[in-house]
């Protein structure tokens, strides 16, 4: 009989503990966002899709050499008159990329960087495996870069 009263008392105490937790969180500001309408602000250290400032690239191939998954492919031609390399093509394979950021760390001119793009969806696999970083509209199908933070 005594155990029955102890169980009832513990039940009442646990109900009031639940009320206290509910009461504390009832008047707090909500932490959720309405995703399609509101976008989360990306942090400064977020690493999204690879991007390129074509005018800064000197075709040194350091980014291609350091990439652990071989996600970058760069070809360049040397001008015989000026002895300078000119960028011919620069392809990025997002399927292989592990988004480590080594390519942007090793680039001496900061030509390659990982942007703040996180809403990436493709219909064809070939679109993911051969992204032309020299094309100005490479991520046009996605829309505006996340919160306008495309370039650091």
C-alpha positions as CSV (number, residue, x, y, z in Angstrom):
1,X,0.0,0.0,0.0
2,X,2.9,2.4,0.9
3,X,4.5,1.7,-2.6
4,X,1.3,2.8,-4.3
5,X,1.5,6.2,-2.5
6,X,5.2,6.6,-3.4
7,X,4.5,5.8,-7.0
8,X,1.6,8.4,-7.1
9,X,3.9,11.0,-5.4
10,X,6.7,10.3,-7.9
11,X,4.2,10.6,-10.8
12,X,3.0,14.0,-9.5
13,X,6.6,15.2,-9.1
14,X,7.6,14.2,-12.6
15,X,4.5,15.9,-14.1
16,X,5.5,19.2,-12.3
17,X,9.1,18.8,-13.6
18,X,7.7,18.5,-17.1
19,X,5.6,21.7,-16.5
20,X,8.7,23.5,-15.4
21,X,10.7,22.5,-18.5
22,X,7.8,23.5,-20.7
23,X,7.2,26.8,-18.9
24,X,10.9,27.8,-19.3
25,X,11.0,27.1,-23.0
26,X,7.6,28.5,-23.8
27,X,8.7,32.1,-23.7
28,X,12.0,31.7,-25.5
29,X,12.8,32.9,-29.0
30,X,12.3,30.0,-31.5
31,X,15.5,28.6,-32.9
32,X,14.1,27.1,-36.0
33,X,14.0,28.8,-39.4
34,X,11.5,28.4,-42.2
35,X,14.0,27.0,-44.7
36,X,12.8,27.8,-48.2
37,X,11.8,31.3,-47.2
38,X,14.7,32.0,-44.7
39,X,18.3,31.0,-45.2
40,X,20.8,30.2,-42.5
41,X,23.8,32.5,-42.4
42,X,27.0,30.7,-43.3
43,X,30.0,31.0,-41.1
44,X,33.2,32.4,-42.3
45,X,34.9,29.0,-42.3
46,X,32.2,27.2,-44.3
47,X,33.6,25.3,-47.3
48,X,31.2,25.0,-50.2
49,X,31.7,24.4,-53.9
50,X,35.0,25.3,-55.6
51,X,35.2,28.6,-57.5
52,X,37.8,30.4,-59.5
53,X,39.0,33.9,-60.1
54,X,40.2,33.4,-63.7
55,X,42.2,36.7,-63.9
56,X,44.3,35.7,-60.8
57,X,45.2,32.1,-61.9
58,X,48.8,31.7,-63.0
59,X,48.5,28.0,-63.9
60,X,51.1,26.9,-61.3
61,X,49.3,23.5,-60.8
62,X,49.8,23.6,-57.1
63,X,46.1,23.1,-56.4
64,X,46.0,20.1,-58.7
65,X,49.0,18.5,-57.1
66,X,47.8,18.9,-53.5
67,X,44.2,17.7,-54.1
68,X,44.0,14.4,-52.3
69,X,41.1,13.1,-54.4
70,X,42.2,14.5,-57.8
71,X,39.0,16.5,-58.2
72,X,40.7,19.3,-60.1
73,X,41.9,19.2,-63.7
74,X,43.8,22.1,-65.2
75,X,45.3,22.6,-68.7
76,X,47.3,25.6,-69.8
77,X,49.2,26.7,-72.8
78,X,52.5,28.6,-72.9
79,X,52.7,31.7,-75.0
80,X,56.1,31.4,-76.9
81,X,56.5,35.2,-77.2
82,X,55.9,36.2,-73.5
83,X,56.8,32.8,-72.0
84,X,53.7,33.1,-69.7
85,X,51.2,30.4,-69.2
86,X,47.6,31.0,-70.1
87,X,44.8,29.0,-68.6
88,X,43.0,26.9,-71.2
89,X,40.6,24.9,-69.1
90,X,39.9,24.2,-65.4
91,X,37.5,21.5,-64.5
92,X,36.2,20.6,-61.1
93,X,34.7,17.2,-60.2
94,X,32.4,17.8,-57.2
95,X,31.7,14.1,-56.9
96,X,35.3,13.5,-55.9
97,X,35.8,16.6,-53.9
98,X,36.1,16.1,-50.1
99,X,35.9,19.9,-49.5
100,X,39.1,19.9,-47.5
101,X,40.1,23.4,-48.6
102,X,43.8,22.4,-49.4
103,X,43.5,23.9,-52.9
104,X,42.6,27.4,-51.6
105,X,45.3,27.2,-48.9
106,X,48.1,26.4,-51.3
107,X,47.2,28.8,-54.1
108,X,49.7,31.7,-54.1
109,X,47.4,34.2,-55.7
110,X,44.2,33.1,-54.0
111,X,42.6,32.4,-57.4
112,X,40.8,29.2,-56.3
113,X,38.5,29.3,-53.3
114,X,35.6,27.4,-51.8
115,X,32.5,29.6,-51.9
116,X,29.5,29.6,-49.6
117,X,27.2,27.6,-51.9
118,X,25.4,24.8,-50.1
119,X,22.2,24.3,-52.1
120,X,23.6,22.2,-54.9
121,X,21.4,19.8,-56.8
122,X,21.9,18.4,-60.3
123,X,19.7,16.3,-62.5
124,X,22.6,14.6,-64.4
125,X,25.7,13.0,-63.0
126,X,27.8,14.4,-65.8
127,X,26.9,18.0,-64.6
128,X,28.6,17.2,-61.2
129,X,31.7,15.5,-62.6
130,X,32.7,18.2,-65.1
131,X,32.1,21.7,-63.8
132,X,33.9,24.3,-65.8
133,X,35.3,26.7,-63.3
134,X,36.2,29.2,-66.1
135,X,32.5,29.6,-67.0
136,X,30.9,32.6,-65.4
137,X,27.5,30.9,-65.1
138,X,28.8,27.6,-63.6
139,X,26.4,27.7,-60.7
140,X,23.6,29.6,-62.4
141,X,21.0,26.8,-62.0
142,X,21.3,27.1,-58.3
143,X,20.5,30.8,-58.1
144,X,22.1,33.3,-55.8
145,X,25.0,32.1,-53.8
146,X,24.1,31.5,-50.1
147,X,23.3,34.9,-48.6
148,X,25.4,36.7,-51.2
149,X,28.7,35.4,-49.7
150,X,30.1,34.0,-52.9
151,X,33.6,35.5,-52.7
152,X,35.5,35.9,-49.4
